[in-house]
């Protein structure tokens, strides 16, 4: 197979998109390290503070496919930059927040704006031929673990020196620079010929109502108990949103989500598999910070240094996963990565009480490596599953399901820890509750392996197309 290089234009495009991907994960990493400080300042129980972590995910899940749907029609670059402006505005509110309520509002707006981030995948899929998408997506995805690696360490230093609100200043500056870079460096794709009147407003509202209400109904039990009046309201809105989606899919000739998307195994199965990956990945990050802080009594900067190794392993795993995604079918590459992730979870779940903190390192490294290895295989398969004219929608649906796992993971881990603290003597300062959390995440990852193993193999026509693309790669890569 001939060697394929990226043109200068393609390199600049990837650099601009990677900048905000990195910043988004720096924000997540810094905020995770800030959780104990926020918990102490406001006197919050662990299950409540977990909601503040998760609130950033709640609004963006329903918005991800809508951003993609809009991007396919009005322009992916324009839609992406609009979302980034909202993300920056939410960061400013978080930085200036005088109360806990304002902090929650800022985090919520960060989630609203962050829903446009999957359009990066659509822009890359538009710009790169099928035989080079794995490598391009691997390079772009490597920005995420790089941000995860920088975030905890940088956050720990800033929190000790200036307090936890200082982390938002970094996000504001970095995201503003990313906006300028994307505006200047990323080429503007050709806008779809579909008109604005073609937009499925009823489907969009049904999707937002269904996803957001479902997450509110299932993740807020620490403050809105199951069976309460407000909880019933959330479930009623969930049902209403689902009914609107079903009727819209039947009656609308061009629905935002129709039967062809729901029945497509090349979109749904990778999306479900990566959902389990995100449950384990996000849950591990949350558990590790509290584990190292409470059990080993380490400072925020020391916690950031520990978590650095997990993120470094993930950063190494993502480009390796891109390499495998271009050579193996998605089923094999994704299953292999999830198997490594499960092995790391097993290690972390077997740590005995009173162990040396260094004994968690092998488990952290294996978990991070596995989380990185499987990501690109699922991304490459899902984003291209609906064809070239629905790349934005495919990336939005894929990431909606992907980050549903992240949204459910942290509140669920918070509830599990809160219950486990009562079972184990010493509460949050012994390792038992965290071992239980890692064992539950191990089972989740194993389910992900089973789902990944069910992803269909490419058809003979698709394999032939890949060979033809590979043969023409030299001439394509040397174009201006």
Order of alpha helices (4+ residues) and beta strands (2+ residues): alpha-alpha-alpha-alpha-alpha-alpha-alpha-alpha-alpha-alpha-alpha-alpha-alpha-alpha-alpha-alpha-alpha-alpha
